[in-house]
Amino acid sequence: MNQAADPTNDSGRLSPDELVNWPERLAREQSLILRVLADAPSKRVLDLGCGAGRHARLLAEHGYEVTGIDLSETALERARSGPVPAGVEFLLADMGAVERAVRGHFGAAFCLGNTLPHLLSPESLSRMFVGLKRRLLPGSPFLFQVLNYERIRAGEQRALPVEFVPTPRGELAILRFFETMADGIVLHTTSALRHQATTAPTIEIVHSHATQLRGWTREELDTISDVVRWPTRAVYGGMDETPYEPRTSDELVMVVG
């Protein structure tokens, strides 16, 4: 993958997968993912919120068997397009019901791309953690990444830095904004602008979408991990393993289990 796909699909709308510079992201995340999985008791791995299956394909190249689950039929169509590597499968399922969605036991699980906040209540997240633990072998790590909502809730961050994604039809500028709401809910608005300096108009809005997510903080995630008796192995401020600082880090990355 040398370049992101053209983000205009048949419906004229963009999927989350199409708003990411995947070569850059995978290069940034690969080291930590492989290090966490190196000590897993099995090569069977769960990818919660797998999207178009980019991580699953990466891990297949390193000898892992990956089961990816996602609630988006569009994302899974993209994941299944082209040859699917041996040992990789993609299932249409709710990660909140992961125990019912899959069979057998796994040696590790991960949930990246700020996917965990789609579970909006402590009850739903607790049920997911309990069900996931039942599908993991003893000693299996669970790696997850969310935005640093402690910083966002404190009002110190209203948006992420602009991200640029190259496409055949021109560069996309991805803008992500936050509005903190009641009960820990954060309204995320994602917009994509296409920039083409040689044509008019030079800036075109090609996507804008708002979603309500739960702004999970480290304290809340620690509490739920403690309930299911998952010890914390590591905490970082990003997938590059920088130290986590509540008031300055953009992300919260945890390894439990």
C-alpha positions as CSV (number, residue, x, y, z in Angstrom):
1,M,0.0,0.0,0.0
2,N,1.9,3.0,-1.2
3,Q,-1.1,5.4,-1.3
4,A,-4.6,5.6,0.1
5,A,-7.4,4.7,-2.1
6,D,-9.5,7.3,-3.9
7,P,-12.0,8.2,-1.1
8,T,-15.1,8.7,-3.4
9,N,-17.2,5.6,-3.2
10,D,-20.4,4.7,-5.1
11,S,-22.6,6.4,-2.5
12,G,-20.5,9.6,-2.6
13,R,-19.8,9.2,1.2
14,L,-16.5,8.4,2.9
15,S,-15.9,5.5,5.3
16,P,-13.6,5.9,8.3
17,D,-11.0,3.7,6.6
18,E,-10.8,6.3,3.7
19,L,-9.9,9.1,6.1
20,V,-6.7,7.6,7.2
21,N,-3.1,7.7,5.8
22,W,-2.7,4.0,6.3
23,P,0.9,3.5,5.3
24,E,1.9,6.2,7.8
25,R,-0.4,4.8,10.5
26,L,0.7,1.2,10.2
27,A,4.4,2.2,10.2
28,R,3.7,4.1,13.5
29,E,1.7,1.3,15.2
30,Q,3.4,-1.8,14.0
31,S,6.3,-1.9,16.6
32,L,4.1,-1.8,19.6
33,I,1.5,-4.2,18.3
34,L,4.1,-6.8,17.4
35,R,5.9,-6.4,20.7
36,V,2.7,-6.9,22.7
37,L,1.8,-10.0,20.7
38,A,5.2,-11.5,20.9
39,D,4.5,-12.9,24.4
40,A,0.9,-14.0,23.6
41,P,0.1,-17.6,24.5
42,S,-1.5,-18.2,21.1
43,K,-1.1,-16.9,17.5
44,R,-4.9,-16.5,17.4
45,V,-5.7,-12.8,17.7
46,L,-9.0,-10.8,17.9
47,D,-9.3,-7.4,16.2
48,L,-12.2,-5.5,17.7
49,G,-13.6,-3.0,15.2
50,C,-11.4,-4.3,12.4
51,G,-12.7,-1.9,9.8
52,A,-11.3,-2.7,6.3
53,G,-8.9,-5.2,7.8
54,R,-5.6,-3.4,7.4
55,H,-4.2,-4.6,10.8
56,A,-5.3,-8.2,10.1
57,R,-3.5,-8.3,6.8
58,L,-0.4,-6.9,8.5
59,L,-0.4,-9.5,11.2
60,A,-1.0,-12.3,8.8
61,E,2.3,-11.4,7.2
62,H,3.9,-12.1,10.6
63,G,2.2,-15.5,11.0
64,Y,-0.8,-14.6,13.1
65,E,-4.4,-15.9,12.6
66,V,-6.7,-13.0,13.0
67,T,-10.5,-12.8,13.5
68,G,-11.7,-9.3,12.9
69,I,-15.2,-8.2,13.9
70,D,-17.0,-5.0,12.9
71,L,-20.6,-3.7,12.8
72,S,-20.2,-2.0,9.4
73,E,-21.1,-4.0,6.4
74,T,-19.4,-1.5,4.2
75,A,-16.1,-1.8,6.1
76,L,-16.3,-5.6,5.9
77,E,-17.0,-5.5,2.2
78,R,-13.7,-3.6,1.8
79,A,-12.0,-6.0,4.2
80,R,-13.1,-9.0,2.0
81,S,-12.3,-7.4,-1.3
82,G,-9.3,-9.1,-2.9
83,P,-7.7,-12.2,-1.6
84,V,-8.1,-12.7,2.2
85,P,-4.9,-14.2,3.7
86,A,-5.0,-17.7,5.1
87,G,-6.0,-17.7,8.8
88,V,-7.8,-14.4,8.5
89,E,-11.6,-14.0,8.8
90,F,-13.9,-11.1,9.1
91,L,-17.2,-11.3,10.9
92,L,-20.2,-8.9,11.0
93,A,-20.7,-8.6,14.8
94,D,-21.0,-6.2,17.7
95,M,-17.8,-6.0,19.7
96,G,-20.0,-5.5,22.8
97,A,-21.2,-9.1,22.3
98,V,-17.8,-10.5,21.4
99,E,-18.2,-13.7,23.5
100,R,-21.2,-14.7,21.4
101,A,-19.7,-13.6,18.1
102,V,-16.6,-15.8,18.0
103,R,-15.7,-19.4,18.9
104,G,-12.8,-20.9,20.7
105,H,-10.0,-19.1,22.6
106,F,-7.5,-16.5,21.5
107,G,-4.0,-15.5,22.7
108,A,-4.5,-11.7,22.4
109,A,-6.9,-8.9,21.4
110,F,-6.6,-5.3,20.3
111,C,-9.0,-2.4,19.8
112,L,-7.4,0.6,18.0
113,G,-8.5,3.7,16.2
114,N,-10.5,5.1,19.1
115,T,-13.1,2.4,18.6
116,L,-13.8,1.5,22.3
117,P,-15.8,4.8,22.8
118,H,-18.5,3.4,20.6
119,L,-19.6,1.6,23.8
120,L,-21.5,4.4,25.5
121,S,-22.1,3.1,29.1
122,P,-20.1,1.6,31.9
123,E,-22.5,-1.4,31.7
124,S,-21.9,-2.1,28.0
125,L,-18.1,-1.7,28.4
126,S,-18.0,-4.0,31.4
127,R,-20.0,-6.6,29.6
128,M,-17.6,-6.5,26.7
129,F,-14.6,-6.8,29.0
130,V,-16.1,-9.8,30.8
131,G,-17.0,-11.5,27.6
132,L,-13.7,-10.8,26.0
133,K,-11.8,-12.2,29.0
134,R,-13.7,-15.4,28.6
135,R,-12.5,-15.7,25.0
136,L,-8.9,-15.1,25.9
137,L,-6.4,-17.7,27.2
138,P,-4.8,-17.0,30.6
139,G,-2.0,-14.4,30.3
140,S,-3.4,-13.0,27.0
141,P,-2.8,-9.2,26.5
142,F,-5.5,-6.8,25.5
143,L,-4.2,-3.7,23.7
144,F,-6.5,-0.7,23.2
145,Q,-6.2,2.9,22.2
146,V,-8.5,5.9,22.7
147,L,-8.1,9.6,22.5
148,N,-7.1,11.3,25.8
149,Y,-10.5,12.3,26.9
150,E,-9.2,13.6,30.2
151,R,-7.6,16.4,28.3
152,I,-10.6,16.9,26.1
153,R,-13.0,17.0,29.0
154,A,-10.9,19.6,30.8
155,G,-11.5,21.9,27.8
156,E,-7.8,22.1,26.8
157,Q,-8.3,20.4,23.4
158,R,-11.1,21.2,20.9
159,A,-9.6,19.5,17.9
160,L,-6.9,17.3,16.6
161,P,-4.1,18.6,14.4
162,V,-5.0,18.5,10.7
163,E,-4.1,15.3,9.0
164,F,-3.3,15.1,5.3
165,V,-4.2,12.0,3.3
166,P,-3.0,11.6,-0.3
167,T,-5.5,10.3,-2.9
168,P,-5.4,10.0,-6.7
169,R,-8.0,12.9,-7.0
170,G,-6.1,15.2,-4.7
171,E,-5.0,15.6,-1.1
172,L,-7.5,15.3,1.7
173,A,-7.3,17.5,4.8
174,I,-9.0,15.7,7.7
175,L,-10.4,18.0,10.4
176,R,-11.6,16.4,13.7
177,F,-13.5,18.5,16.3
178,F,-14.9,17.8,19.8
179,E,-17.8,19.1,21.9
180,T,-18.1,17.7,25.4
181,M,-21.6,16.8,26.4
182,A,-23.3,15.4,29.5
183,D,-22.6,12.1,31.2
184,G,-19.2,11.7,29.5
185,I,-20.5,11.8,26.0
186,V,-18.3,13.7,23.5
187,L,-19.7,14.8,20.1
188,H,-17.0,14.1,17.4
189,T,-17.3,15.9,14.1
190,T,-15.1,14.7,11.3
191,S,-14.8,16.7,8.0
192,A,-12.7,16.1,4.9
193,L,-11.6,18.8,2.5
194,R,-10.1,18.0,-0.9
195,H,-7.3,20.3,-1.9
196,Q,-6.3,20.7,-5.6
197,A,-4.2,23.7,-6.2
198,T,-4.6,23.5,-10.0
199,T,-8.4,23.6,-10.2
200,A,-11.2,25.7,-9.0
201,P,-12.5,25.6,-6.4
202,T,-9.2,24.7,-4.8
203,I,-11.0,23.5,-1.6
204,E,-14.0,21.2,-1.7
205,I,-15.9,19.7,1.3
206,V,-16.3,16.0,0.5
207,H,-17.3,14.6,3.9
208,S,-18.7,15.8,7.2
209,H,-20.2,13.6,9.9
210,A,-20.9,13.9,13.6
211,T,-20.9,11.0,16.1
212,Q,-21.6,10.7,19.8
213,L,-18.9,8.6,21.6
214,R,-18.2,8.0,25.2
215,G,-15.1,9.9,26.4
216,W,-13.5,7.1,28.5
217,T,-10.8,8.3,30.9
218,R,-7.9,6.3,32.3
219,E,-9.6,6.2,35.8
220,E,-12.8,4.8,34.3
221,L,-10.9,2.2,32.2
222,D,-8.7,1.2,35.2
223,T,-11.9,0.7,37.3
224,I,-13.5,-1.6,34.7
225,S,-10.2,-3.5,34.2
226,D,-10.0,-4.0,38.0
227,V,-13.6,-5.3,38.1
228,V,-12.7,-8.1,35.6
229,R,-9.3,-8.6,37.4
230,W,-7.2,-7.5,34.5
231,P,-3.9,-6.1,35.7
232,T,-2.4,-3.1,33.8
233,R,0.8,-4.0,32.0
234,A,1.6,-0.7,30.4
235,V,0.2,2.8,29.7
236,Y,1.4,5.1,27.0
237,G,0.5,8.5,25.5
238,G,0.5,7.1,22.0
239,M,1.2,4.1,19.8
240,D,4.8,5.3,19.6
241,E,5.1,4.4,23.3
242,T,5.6,8.0,24.6
243,P,4.8,8.4,28.3
244,Y,1.2,9.2,29.2
245,E,0.6,12.6,30.5
246,P,-3.1,13.4,31.4
247,R,-2.9,17.1,30.5
248,T,-0.8,16.9,27.4
249,S,-1.0,13.5,25.6
250,D,-3.2,13.2,22.6
251,E,-3.9,9.5,23.2
252,L,-4.3,6.9,25.9
253,V,-2.9,3.5,25.1
254,M,-3.2,0.7,27.6
255,V,-2.2,-3.0,27.7
256,V,-4.0,-5.1,30.2
257,G,-4.4,-8.7,31.0
